[in-house]
Amino acid sequence: MRCPKCQGLMYSEMFCDFIRIFIGWKCLNCGEVLDPVIVSNRRKSNSIQTAL
């Protein structure tokens, strides 16, 4: 998988917060982190911006 920010290589990593443990993607170059919630929120944000 390629990073949408810098086109660097992304790898899967396990993250945890106070409630759950989840798998996300982290870029080796820039440190960008993606998980299903981040991707969903960005899609919603982009669709709202294009509608305006």
mmCIF file as Biopython writes it, N, C-alpha, C and O atoms, coordinates in Angstrom:
data_model
#
loop_
_atom_site.group_PDB
_atom_site.id
_atom_site.type_symbol
_atom_site.label_atom_id
_atom_site.label_alt_id
_atom_site.label_comp_id
_atom_site.label_asym_id
_atom_site.label_entity_id
_atom_site.label_seq_id
_atom_site.pdbx_PDB_ins_code
_atom_site.Cartn_x
_atom_site.Cartn_y
_atom_site.Cartn_z
_atom_site.occupancy
_atom_site.B_iso_or_equiv
_atom_site.auth_seq_id
_atom_site.auth_asym_id
_atom_site.pdbx_PDB_model_num
ATOM 1   N N  . MET A ? 1  ? 0.844   -1.173 0.000  1.0 0.0 1  A 1 
ATOM 2   C CA . MET A ? 1  ? 0.000   0.000  0.000  1.0 0.0 1  A 1 
ATOM 3   C C  . MET A ? 1  ? 0.887   1.233  0.000  1.0 0.0 1  A 1 
ATOM 4   O O  . MET A ? 1  ? 1.921   1.266  0.667  1.0 0.0 1  A 1 
ATOM 5   N N  . ARG A ? 2  ? 0.480   2.233  -0.743 1.0 0.0 2  A 1 
ATOM 6   C CA . ARG A ? 2  ? 1.227   3.485  -0.832 1.0 0.0 2  A 1 
ATOM 7   C C  . ARG A ? 2  ? 0.546   4.577  -0.021 1.0 0.0 2  A 1 
ATOM 8   O O  . ARG A ? 2  ? -0.682  4.640  0.044  1.0 0.0 2  A 1 
ATOM 9   N N  . CYS A ? 3  ? 1.334   5.422  0.584  1.0 0.0 3  A 1 
ATOM 10  C CA . CYS A ? 3  ? 0.831   6.529  1.384  1.0 0.0 3  A 1 
ATOM 11  C C  . CYS A ? 3  ? 0.178   7.569  0.476  1.0 0.0 3  A 1 
ATOM 12  O O  . CYS A ? 3  ? 0.777   7.971  -0.522 1.0 0.0 3  A 1 
ATOM 13  N N  . PRO A ? 4  ? -1.036  8.011  0.799  1.0 0.0 4  A 1 
ATOM 14  C CA . PRO A ? 4  ? -1.677  9.032  -0.025 1.0 0.0 4  A 1 
ATOM 15  C C  . PRO A ? 4  ? -1.021  10.409 0.114  1.0 0.0 4  A 1 
ATOM 16  O O  . PRO A ? 4  ? -1.230  11.287 -0.723 1.0 0.0 4  A 1 
ATOM 17  N N  . LYS A ? 5  ? -0.242  10.590 1.152  1.0 0.0 5  A 1 
ATOM 18  C CA . LYS A ? 5  ? 0.403   11.878 1.416  1.0 0.0 5  A 1 
ATOM 19  C C  . LYS A ? 5  ? 1.736   12.015 0.683  1.0 0.0 5  A 1 
ATOM 20  O O  . LYS A ? 5  ? 1.985   13.026 0.027  1.0 0.0 5  A 1 
ATOM 21  N N  . CYS A ? 6  ? 2.607   10.982 0.795  1.0 0.0 6  A 1 
ATOM 22  C CA . CYS A ? 6  ? 3.962   11.092 0.235  1.0 0.0 6  A 1 
ATOM 23  C C  . CYS A ? 6  ? 4.317   9.967  -0.736 1.0 0.0 6  A 1 
ATOM 24  O O  . CYS A ? 6  ? 5.423   9.947  -1.276 1.0 0.0 6  A 1 
ATOM 25  N N  . GLN A ? 7  ? 3.396   9.035  -0.965 1.0 0.0 7  A 1 
ATOM 26  C CA . GLN A ? 7  ? 3.601   7.874  -1.833 1.0 0.0 7  A 1 
ATOM 27  C C  . GLN A ? 7  ? 4.626   6.882  -1.284 1.0 0.0 7  A 1 
ATOM 28  O O  . GLN A ? 7  ? 5.126   6.036  -2.025 1.0 0.0 7  A 1 
ATOM 29  N N  . GLY A ? 8  ? 4.943   6.981  0.005  1.0 0.0 8  A 1 
ATOM 30  C CA . GLY A ? 8  ? 5.871   6.058  0.646  1.0 0.0 8  A 1 
ATOM 31  C C  . GLY A ? 8  ? 5.195   4.725  0.964  1.0 0.0 8  A 1 
ATOM 32  O O  . GLY A ? 8  ? 3.986   4.569  0.793  1.0 0.0 8  A 1 
ATOM 33  N N  . LEU A ? 9  ? 5.984   3.788  1.419  1.0 0.0 9  A 1 
ATOM 34  C CA . LEU A ? 9  ? 5.490   2.463  1.761  1.0 0.0 9  A 1 
ATOM 35  C C  . LEU A ? 9  ? 4.779   2.492  3.109  1.0 0.0 9  A 1 
ATOM 36  O O  . LEU A ? 9  ? 5.280   3.075  4.071  1.0 0.0 9  A 1 
ATOM 37  N N  . MET A ? 10 ? 3.603   1.857  3.173  1.0 0.0 10 A 1 
ATOM 38  C CA . MET A ? 10 ? 2.850   1.763  4.417  1.0 0.0 10 A 1 
ATOM 39  C C  . MET A ? 10 ? 2.861   0.320  4.904  1.0 0.0 10 A 1 
ATOM 40  O O  . MET A ? 10 ? 2.881   -0.613 4.102  1.0 0.0 10 A 1 
ATOM 41  N N  . TYR A ? 11 ? 2.849   0.144  6.205  1.0 0.0 11 A 1 
ATOM 42  C CA . TYR A ? 11 ? 2.812   -1.187 6.804  1.0 0.0 11 A 1 
ATOM 43  C C  . TYR A ? 11 ? 1.707   -1.217 7.859  1.0 0.0 11 A 1 
ATOM 44  O O  . TYR A ? 11 ? 1.327   -0.180 8.404  1.0 0.0 11 A 1 
ATOM 45  N N  . SER A ? 12 ? 1.202   -2.409 8.138  1.0 0.0 12 A 1 
ATOM 46  C CA . SER A ? 12 ? 0.136   -2.520 9.137  1.0 0.0 12 A 1 
ATOM 47  C C  . SER A ? 12 ? 0.757   -2.528 10.530 1.0 0.0 12 A 1 
ATOM 48  O O  . SER A ? 12 ? 1.837   -3.075 10.752 1.0 0.0 12 A 1 
ATOM 49  N N  . GLU A ? 13 ? 0.043   -1.910 11.451 1.0 0.0 13 A 1 
ATOM 50  C CA . GLU A ? 13 ? 0.506   -1.819 12.822 1.0 0.0 13 A 1 
ATOM 51  C C  . GLU A ? 13 ? -0.708  -1.892 13.755 1.0 0.0 13 A 1 
ATOM 52  O O  . GLU A ? 13 ? -1.799  -1.452 13.392 1.0 0.0 13 A 1 
ATOM 53  N N  . MET A ? 14 ? -0.518  -2.436 14.933 1.0 0.0 14 A 1 
ATOM 54  C CA . MET A ? 14 ? -1.587  -2.513 15.912 1.0 0.0 14 A 1 
ATOM 55  C C  . MET A ? 14 ? -1.538  -1.274 16.800 1.0 0.0 14 A 1 
ATOM 56  O O  . MET A ? 14 ? -0.489  -0.926 17.342 1.0 0.0 14 A 1 
ATOM 57  N N  . PHE A ? 15 ? -2.681  -0.617 16.940 1.0 0.0 15 A 1 
ATOM 58  C CA . PHE A ? 15 ? -2.805  0.566  17.773 1.0 0.0 15 A 1 
ATOM 59  C C  . PHE A ? 15 ? -3.814  0.276  18.872 1.0 0.0 15 A 1 
ATOM 60  O O  . PHE A ? 15 ? -4.646  -0.620 18.728 1.0 0.0 15 A 1 
ATOM 61  N N  . CYS A ? 16 ? -3.751  1.015  19.956 1.0 0.0 16 A 1 
ATOM 62  C CA . CYS A ? 16 ? -4.772  0.874  20.994 1.0 0.0 16 A 1 
ATOM 63  C C  . CYS A ? 16 ? -5.087  2.255  21.560 1.0 0.0 16 A 1 
ATOM 64  O O  . CYS A ? 16 ? -4.233  3.138  21.649 1.0 0.0 16 A 1 
ATOM 65  N N  . ASP A ? 17 ? -6.362  2.396  21.940 1.0 0.0 17 A 1 
ATOM 66  C CA . ASP A ? 17 ? -6.779  3.590  22.658 1.0 0.0 17 A 1 
ATOM 67  C C  . ASP A ? 17 ? -7.369  3.136  23.984 1.0 0.0 17 A 1 
ATOM 68  O O  . ASP A ? 17 ? -7.104  2.011  24.410 1.0 0.0 17 A 1 
ATOM 69  N N  . PHE A ? 18 ? -8.139  3.947  24.634 1.0 0.0 18 A 1 
ATOM 70  C CA . PHE A ? 18 ? -8.668  3.586  25.945 1.0 0.0 18 A 1 
ATOM 71  C C  . PHE A ? 18 ? -9.758  2.523  25.865 1.0 0.0 18 A 1 
ATOM 72  O O  . PHE A ? 18 ? -10.071 1.884  26.869 1.0 0.0 18 A 1 
ATOM 73  N N  . ILE A ? 19 ? -10.336 2.327  24.685 1.0 0.0 19 A 1 
ATOM 74  C CA . ILE A ? 19 ? -11.479 1.437  24.544 1.0 0.0 19 A 1 
ATOM 75  C C  . ILE A ? 19 ? -11.151 0.161  23.787 1.0 0.0 19 A 1 
ATOM 76  O O  . ILE A ? 19 ? -11.628 -0.912 24.158 1.0 0.0 19 A 1 
ATOM 77  N N  . ARG A ? 20 ? -10.348 0.252  22.734 1.0 0.0 20 A 1 
ATOM 78  C CA . ARG A ? 20 ? -10.174 -0.899 21.857 1.0 0.0 20 A 1 
ATOM 79  C C  . ARG A ? 20 ? -8.768  -0.986 21.286 1.0 0.0 20 A 1 
ATOM 80  O O  . ARG A ? 20 ? -7.974  -0.051 21.387 1.0 0.0 20 A 1 
ATOM 81  N N  . ILE A ? 21 ? -8.488  -2.112 20.694 1.0 0.0 21 A 1 
ATOM 82  C CA . ILE A ? 21 ? -7.256  -2.342 19.944 1.0 0.0 21 A 1 
ATOM 83  C C  . ILE A ? 21 ? -7.662  -2.486 18.480 1.0 0.0 21 A 1 
ATOM 84  O O  . ILE A ? 21 ? -8.625  -3.188 18.172 1.0 0.0 21 A 1 
ATOM 85  N N  . PHE A ? 22 ? -6.935  -1.830 17.577 1.0 0.0 22 A 1 
ATOM 86  C CA . PHE A ? 22 ? -7.293  -1.882 16.168 1.0 0.0 22 A 1 
ATOM 87  C C  . PHE A ? 22 ? -6.049  -1.892 15.299 1.0 0.0 22 A 1 
ATOM 88  O O  . PHE A ? 22 ? -4.958  -1.524 15.736 1.0 0.0 22 A 1 
ATOM 89  N N  . ILE A ? 23 ? -6.237  -2.318 14.067 1.0 0.0 23 A 1 
ATOM 90  C CA . ILE A ? 23 ? -5.152  -2.371 13.091 1.0 0.0 23 A 1 
ATOM 91  C C  . ILE A ? 23 ? -5.264  -1.165 12.169 1.0 0.0 23 A 1 
ATOM 92  O O  . ILE A ? 23 ? -6.353  -0.842 11.694 1.0 0.0 23 A 1 
ATOM 93  N N  . GLY A ? 24 ? -4.164  -0.512 11.920 1.0 0.0 24 A 1 
ATOM 94  C CA . GLY A ? 24 ? -4.112  0.613  11.010 1.0 0.0 24 A 1 
ATOM 95  C C  . GLY A ? 24 ? -2.884  0.500  10.127 1.0 0.0 24 A 1 
ATOM 96  O O  . GLY A ? 24 ? -2.109  -0.451 10.233 1.0 0.0 24 A 1 
ATOM 97  N N  . TRP A ? 25 ? -2.718  1.473  9.261  1.0 0.0 25 A 1 
ATOM 98  C CA . TRP A ? 25 ? -1.574  1.535  8.357  1.0 0.0 25 A 1 
ATOM 99  C C  . TRP A ? 25 ? -0.735  2.744  8.715  1.0 0.0 25 A 1 
ATOM 100 O O  . TRP A ? 25 ? -1.270  3.822  8.973  1.0 0.0 25 A 1 
ATOM 101 N N  . LYS A ? 26 ? 0.591   2.570  8.733  1.0 0.0 26 A 1 
ATOM 102 C CA . LYS A ? 26 ? 1.514   3.663  9.056  1.0 0.0 26 A 1 
ATOM 103 C C  . LYS A ? 26 ? 2.572   3.767  7.972  1.0 0.0 26 A 1 
ATOM 104 O O  . LYS A ? 26 ? 3.104   2.757  7.511  1.0 0.0 26 A 1 
ATOM 105 N N  . CYS A ? 27 ? 2.873   4.991  7.569  1.0 0.0 27 A 1 
ATOM 106 C CA . CYS A ? 27 ? 3.862   5.232  6.514  1.0 0.0 27 A 1 
ATOM 107 C C  . CYS A ? 27 ? 5.276   5.230  7.100  1.0 0.0 27 A 1 
ATOM 108 O O  . CYS A ? 27 ? 5.534   5.834  8.141  1.0 0.0 27 A 1 
ATOM 109 N N  . LEU A ? 28 ? 6.169   4.545  6.417  1.0 0.0 28 A 1 
ATOM 110 C CA . LEU A ? 28 ? 7.569   4.521  6.853  1.0 0.0 28 A 1 
ATOM 111 C C  . LEU A ? 28 ? 8.248   5.870  6.672  1.0 0.0 28 A 1 
ATOM 112 O O  . LEU A ? 28 ? 9.147   6.213  7.440  1.0 0.0 28 A 1 
ATOM 113 N N  . ASN A ? 29 ? 7.833   6.646  5.666  1.0 0.0 29 A 1 
ATOM 114 C CA . ASN A ? 29 ? 8.498   7.920  5.373  1.0 0.0 29 A 1 
ATOM 115 C C  . ASN A ? 29 ? 8.008   9.077  6.232  1.0 0.0 29 A 1 
ATOM 116 O O  . ASN A ? 29 ? 8.795   9.717  6.929  1.0 0.0 29 A 1 
ATOM 117 N N  . CYS A ? 30 ? 6.695   9.345  6.179  1.0 0.0 30 A 1 
ATOM 118 C CA . CYS A ? 30 ? 6.183   10.556 6.821  1.0 0.0 30 A 1 
ATOM 119 C C  . CYS A ? 30 ? 5.432   10.294 8.120  1.0 0.0 30 A 1 
ATOM 120 O O  . CYS A ? 30 ? 5.133   11.242 8.847  1.0 0.0 30 A 1 
ATOM 121 N N  . GLY A ? 31 ? 5.116   9.036  8.439  1.0 0.0 31 A 1 
ATOM 122 C CA . GLY A ? 31 ? 4.427   8.723  9.674  1.0 0.0 31 A 1 
ATOM 123 C C  . GLY A ? 31 ? 2.916   8.832  9.605  1.0 0.0 31 A 1 
ATOM 124 O O  . GLY A ? 31 ? 2.248   8.684  10.629 1.0 0.0 31 A 1 
ATOM 125 N N  . GLU A ? 32 ? 2.356   9.086  8.428  1.0 0.0 32 A 1 
ATOM 126 C CA . GLU A ? 32 ? 0.905   9.148  8.245  1.0 0.0 32 A 1 
ATOM 127 C C  . GLU A ? 32 ? 0.263   7.865  8.760  1.0 0.0 32 A 1 
ATOM 128 O O  . GLU A ? 32 ? 0.745   6.772  8.464  1.0 0.0 32 A 1 
ATOM 129 N N  . VAL A ? 33 ? -0.820  7.984  9.526  1.0 0.0 33 A 1 
ATOM 130 C CA . VAL A ? 33 ? -1.544  6.826  10.055 1.0 0.0 33 A 1 
ATOM 131 C C  . VAL A ? 33 ? -2.944  6.815  9.463  1.0 0.0 33 A 1 
ATOM 132 O O  . VAL A ? 33 ? -3.627  7.840  9.456  1.0 0.0 33 A 1 
ATOM 133 N N  . LEU A ? 34 ? -3.369  5.668  8.969  1.0 0.0 34 A 1 
ATOM 134 C CA . LEU A ? 34 ? -4.712  5.491  8.434  1.0 0.0 34 A 1 
ATOM 135 C C  . LEU A ? 34 ? -5.352  4.270  9.069  1.0 0.0 34 A 1 
ATOM 136 O O  . LEU A ? 34 ? -4.702  3.247  9.284  1.0 0.0 34 A 1 
ATOM 137 N N  . ASP A ? 35 ? -6.630  4.393  9.363  1.0 0.0 35 A 1 
ATOM 138 C CA . ASP A ? 35 ? -7.441  3.257  9.792  1.0 0.0 35 A 1 
ATOM 139 C C  . ASP A ? 35 ? -8.818  3.449  9.163  1.0 0.0 35 A 1 
ATOM 140 O O  . ASP A ? 35 ? -9.059  4.492  8.556  1.0 0.0 35 A 1 
ATOM 141 N N  . PRO A ? 36 ? -9.724  2.492  9.284  1.0 0.0 36 A 1 
ATOM 142 C CA . PRO A ? 36 ? -11.025 2.628  8.629  1.0 0.0 36 A 1 
ATOM 143 C C  . PRO A ? 36 ? -11.809 3.878  9.045  1.0 0.0 36 A 1 
ATOM 144 O O  . PRO A ? 36 ? -12.513 4.456  8.218  1.0 0.0 36 A 1 
ATOM 145 N N  . VAL A ? 37 ? -11.705 4.301  10.292 1.0 0.0 37 A 1 
ATOM 146 C CA . VAL A ? 37 ? -12.426 5.492  10.749 1.0 0.0 37 A 1 
ATOM 147 C C  . VAL A ? 37 ? -11.851 6.753  10.102 1.0 0.0 37 A 1 
ATOM 148 O O  . VAL A ? 37 ? -12.610 7.618  9.666  1.0 0.0 37 A 1 
ATOM 149 N N  . ILE A ? 38 ? -10.540 6.868  10.035 1.0 0.0 38 A 1 
ATOM 150 C CA . ILE A ? 38 ? -9.898  8.027  9.411  1.0 0.0 38 A 1 
ATOM 151 C C  . ILE A ? 38 ? -10.285 8.103  7.947  1.0 0.0 38 A 1 
ATOM 152 O O  . ILE A ? 38 ? -10.641 9.175  7.458  1.0 0.0 38 A 1 
ATOM 153 N N  . VAL A ? 39 ? -10.222 6.989  7.240  1.0 0.0 39 A 1 
ATOM 154 C CA . VAL A ? 39 ? -10.555 6.969  5.813  1.0 0.0 39 A 1 
ATOM 155 C C  . VAL A ? 39 ? -12.017 7.374  5.604  1.0 0.0 39 A 1 
ATOM 156 O O  . VAL A ? 39 ? -12.316 8.162  4.707  1.0 0.0 39 A 1 
ATOM 157 N N  . SER A ? 40 ? -12.924 6.844  6.421  1.0 0.0 40 A 1 
ATOM 158 C CA . SER A ? 40 ? -14.342 7.179  6.309  1.0 0.0 40 A 1 
ATOM 159 C C  . SER A ? 40 ? -14.581 8.661  6.561  1.0 0.0 40 A 1 
ATOM 160 O O  . SER A ? 40 ? -15.328 9.297  5.817  1.0 0.0 40 A 1 
ATOM 161 N N  . ASN A ? 41 ? -13.966 9.217  7.589  1.0 0.0 41 A 1 
ATOM 162 C CA . ASN A ? 41 ? -14.139 10.635 7.892  1.0 0.0 41 A 1 
ATOM 163 C C  . ASN A ? 41 ? -13.583 11.525 6.788  1.0 0.0 41 A 1 
ATOM 164 O O  . ASN A ? 41 ? -14.175 12.559 6.478  1.0 0.0 41 A 1 
ATOM 165 N N  . ARG A ? 42 ? -12.473 11.149 6.196  1.0 0.0 42 A 1 
ATOM 166 C CA . ARG A ? 42 ? -11.912 11.945 5.098  1.0 0.0 42 A 1 
ATOM 167 C C  . ARG A ? 42 ? -12.809 11.896 3.867  1.0 0.0 42 A 1 
ATOM 168 O O  . ARG A ? 42 ? -12.966 12.904 3.178  1.0 0.0 42 A 1 
ATOM 169 N N  . ARG A ? 43 ? -13.397 10.740 3.582  1.0 0.0 43 A 1 
ATOM 170 C CA . ARG A ? 43 ? -14.329 10.645 2.456  1.0 0.0 43 A 1 
ATOM 171 C C  . ARG A ? 43 ? -15.538 11.538 2.677  1.0 0.0 43 A 1 
ATOM 172 O O  . ARG A ? 43 ? -15.975 12.229 1.756  1.0 0.0 43 A 1 
ATOM 173 N N  . LYS A ? 44 ? -16.084 11.533 3.895  1.0 0.0 44 A 1 
ATOM 174 C CA . LYS A ? 44 ? -17.224 12.394 4.213  1.0 0.0 44 A 1 
ATOM 175 C C  . LYS A ? 44 ? -16.850 13.858 4.072  1.0 0.0 44 A 1 
ATOM 176 O O  . LYS A ? 44 ? -17.605 14.646 3.502  1.0 0.0 44 A 1 
ATOM 177 N N  . SER A ? 45 ? -15.683 14.221 4.592  1.0 0.0 45 A 1 
ATOM 178 C CA . SER A ? 45 ? -15.212 15.602 4.511  1.0 0.0 45 A 1 
ATOM 179 C C  . SER A ? 45 ? -15.031 16.046 3.067  1.0 0.0 45 A 1 
ATOM 180 O O  . SER A ? 45 ? -15.417 17.157 2.705  1.0 0.0 45 A 1 
ATOM 181 N N  . ASN A ? 46 ? -14.447 15.186 2.240  1.0 0.0 46 A 1 
ATOM 182 C CA . ASN A ? 46 ? -14.234 15.510 0.833  1.0 0.0 46 A 1 
ATOM 183 C C  . ASN A ? 46 ? -15.555 15.656 0.089  1.0 0.0 46 A 1 
ATOM 184 O O  . ASN A ? 46 ? -15.679 16.536 -0.762 1.0 0.0 46 A 1 
ATOM 185 N N  . SER A ? 47 ? -16.540 14.824 0.386  1.0 0.0 47 A 1 
ATOM 186 C CA . SER A ? 47 ? -17.818 14.906 -0.296 1.0 0.0 47 A 1 
ATOM 187 C C  . SER A ? 47 ? -18.567 16.184 0.108  1.0 0.0 47 A 1 
ATOM 188 O O  . SER A ? 47 ? -19.275 16.771 -0.710 1.0 0.0 47 A 1 
ATOM 189 N N  . ILE A ? 48 ? -18.414 16.612 1.359  1.0 0.0 48 A 1 
ATOM 190 C CA . ILE A ? 48 ? -19.045 17.865 1.802  1.0 0.0 48 A 1 
ATOM 191 C C  . ILE A ? 48 ? -18.388 19.049 1.116  1.0 0.0 48 A 1 
ATOM 192 O O  . ILE A ? 48 ? -19.082 19.968 0.680  1.0 0.0 48 A 1 
ATOM 193 N N  . GLN A ? 49 ? -17.067 19.048 1.010  1.0 0.0 49 A 1 
ATOM 194 C CA . GLN A ? 49 ? -16.354 20.157 0.386  1.0 0.0 49 A 1 
ATOM 195 C C  . GLN A ? 49 ? -16.677 20.265 -1.095 1.0 0.0 49 A 1 
ATOM 196 O O  . GLN A ? 49 ? -16.802 21.378 -1.607 1.0 0.0 49 A 1 
ATOM 197 N N  . THR A ? 50 ? -16.815 19.162 -1.794 1.0 0.0 50 A 1 
ATOM 198 C CA . THR A ? 50 ? -17.134 19.210 -3.218 1.0 0.0 50 A 1 
ATOM 199 C C  . THR A ? 50 ? -18.582 19.641 -3.451 1.0 0.0 50 A 1 
ATOM 200 O O  . THR A ? 50 ? -18.899 20.184 -4.509 1.0 0.0 50 A 1 
ATOM 201 N N  . ALA A ? 51 ? -19.467 19.406 -2.474 1.0 0.0 51 A 1 
ATOM 202 C CA . ALA A ? 51 ? -20.861 19.822 -2.604 1.0 0.0 51 A 1 
ATOM 203 C C  . ALA A ? 51 ? -21.013 21.331 -2.443 1.0 0.0 51 A 1 
ATOM 204 O O  . ALA A ? 51 ? -21.959 21.921 -2.964 1.0 0.0 51 A 1 
ATOM 205 N N  . LEU A ? 52 ? -20.089 21.953 -1.728 1.0 0.0 52 A 1 
ATOM 206 C CA . LEU A ? 52 ? -20.162 23.398 -1.519 1.0 0.0 52 A 1 
ATOM 207 C C  . LEU A ? 52 ? -19.663 24.058 -2.754 1.0 0.0 52 A 1 
ATOM 208 O O  . LEU A ? 52 ? -19.626 25.286 -2.826 1.0 0.0 52 A 1 
#
